Amino acid sequence: GVEGQAINLTDDNIEKMVFGFALWLSEKTHKPAGGLTVSLGHDPRISSERIRSDAISAFAASGIHVLDCGMCSTPS
């Protein structure tokens, strides 16, 4: 985030983004959500656990299976 700005990556916004991505992925692949699997990783930021948990819950609610890769390194 940006110092002094309110947090805008709320649980509700994460859910909306995941549902939108799930719909797009299902339409793009011509597969039902139940036939899809996504991999999900996160970085070491403090907010990562909350975002990860919200994303996994939203993917599960949409029917998409999640491969939780845990903390993943990012290129420097």
N, C-alpha and C positions, 0 to 999 in steps of 0.2 A: 504494500500500500504506500500511499504518499503521506508523509508526516503532516498532521493537521487536518487530514480529510477523514470523513466518517468511513467506516468499513462498508463497502458495497458488495462484497462477495459473501452475501448472507446465505444461510442454509436454503432459503426459498429460491434464491437466484441459482445456486448450484443445482438444485433439483430441476429447475426449468431448463438449464443448459443441458443437463444429462438427458432429460426427456426429449428435448429437441434433437440432440445428437443421435439418440436411440432411434427416433423416427426417421431421420435422414439416413442412417446406416441401413435400416431395414428396407427403405425404399430404394436406396442405391444398389444394394446387393440382391434385391428381389427375394429376400428370405424373411420368414417371420422372426420376430424378436427372440422367440424361444430357441431358434436354431443358430443364434449368434453368440460369440464369445469375444469379449474385449479384454485386453491386458491393461492393468492400471498400476502405475508406479508413482512415487512421490519423492520430494526432496526433503532436506532436514529442517525446513522452516517450522516454526511453532504451530502455524495454522494447518500444517499438512494433515495431521491426524483427523481434524474435524472435516476438512474437505474430502479426504479419502473415505471416511465413514459415510458422509452424506452421498458421495458419488456411488459407492457400492450399494447403498440402500436404494437409491433411485434407479440404478441399472437393474437391480433385482426386482423392483416394482414394475419395471417395464418388460421384464421377462428375459433380459439379456444376462447370460452367465458372465462372471468376472473372474479373471485370473489375477489375483492380487500379488504383484511382484514386490511389494514392500518398498523400502527406500532404494532408490536407484541413483547412481552417479550421473552427473550431467557434465557435458564437455566444458572445459575451461577456456 
